[in-house]
Amino acid sequence: MTSAWPGTGDAQTPAVPPLPSLPPGAQAELLDANAFFSRLARSLDDSPHATVDSHAMDQLADLGVKPGEPVQFKKTDGLLLDAALADGREGLATVPSNAITRNGWIWFGDDVGVYGTDYMLRAYLARRQQATGTKEGEVKPVARVDNEGHTLNGSNRYVLHFAPNQLPPVRGFWSLTAYTKDGALTSGKRVRLSLNDRDRLRKNRDGSIDVFVSADSPGRTHPANWLPAPEGDFQLTMRLYAPKTEASDGSWSPPAVIRQ
């Protein structure tokens, strides 16, 4: 079977309409094998492959996927391609083995930022945690659920309790930001978009710090420690710049996000 470039369409392969209202990852999940590999071939024409990718490029060429050319699949490869696409999507839904998971947070230390031929890890992070840097430059824990495993939602009030001397260990600085479930900042006016170690966070008597996260203000008691959250489902991203070793190897971990 022959597939046309996405958007042109023919009797066998209908046009793939643009989906500007969806994030890139969601758009990719709607593509069948023909449309997916056709877009890949066009992208490879714009972005030449690295030397280490030569073996993968040879494998794609054997399937009929070549940079700058309409994809030419063999009829006998149809089931194989569908199975491969399904396996790839399953892989993107599976947490990689080098992930560190603690207290509902997930972040990465080893092998991140310089991927070589680890295409699945690169794809997972591009889909789930974009712009993740190397462990020497940045560690980026992300939380999407509370301490009971429920999706974070701005209608609830959450607290992160940092025990004394247990703030994020960095040589640079750290920040905490609340994004929508799709990883975007909300367009509405908010008191602040993030908290960081430059803020004058109020300490408890024992030296610990409580950070409150919610869409509505927690009141006058804790305004300095309040991180406004989007309404609806959201995710928390902590960024540790120039992190110390205990952050990248998992010896230190962010506190659980506790719903009050």
Stockholm file with secondary structure:
# STOCKHOLM 1.0

chainA/1-260         MTSAWPGTGDAQTPAVPPLPSLPPGAQAELLDANAFFSRLARSLDDSPHATVDSHAMDQLADLGVKPGEPVQFKKTDGLLLDAALADGREGLATVPSNAITRNGWIWFGDDVGVYGTDYMLRAYLARRQQATGTKEGEVKPVARVDNEGHTLNGSNRYVLHFAPNQLPPVRGFWSLTAYTKDGALTSGKRVRLSLNDRDRLRKNRDGSIDVFVSADSPGRTHPANWLPAPEGDFQLTMRLYAPKTEASDGSWSPPAVIRQ
#=GR chainA/1-260 SS CBCCCTTTCCSSSCCCCCCTTSCHHHHHHTCCHHHHHHHHHHHHHHSCCCGGGHHHHHHHHHHTCCTTSCCBCCGGGHHHHHHHHHHHHHHHTSCCTTEEEETTEEEECTTCSCCTTCHHHHHHHHHHSTTCCCTTTEECCEECBCTTSCBCBTTSCEEEEECTTCSCCBSSCEEEEEEETTSCCCSSCCSCSEEETTSCCCBCTTSCEEEEEESSCCCTTSGGGEEECCSSBEEEEEEEESBCHHHHSSSSCCCCCEEC
#=GC SS_cons         CBCCCTTTCCSSSCCCCCCTTSCHHHHHHTCCHHHHHHHHHHHHHHSCCCGGGHHHHHHHHHHTCCTTSCCBCCGGGHHHHHHHHHHHHHHHTSCCTTEEEETTEEEECTTCSCCTTCHHHHHHHHHHSTTCCCTTTEECCEECBCTTSCBCBTTSCEEEEECTTCSCCBSSCEEEEEEETTSCCCSSCCSCSEEETTSCCCBCTTSCEEEEEESSCCCTTSGGGEEECCSSBEEEEEEEESBCHHHHSSSSCCCCCEEC
//
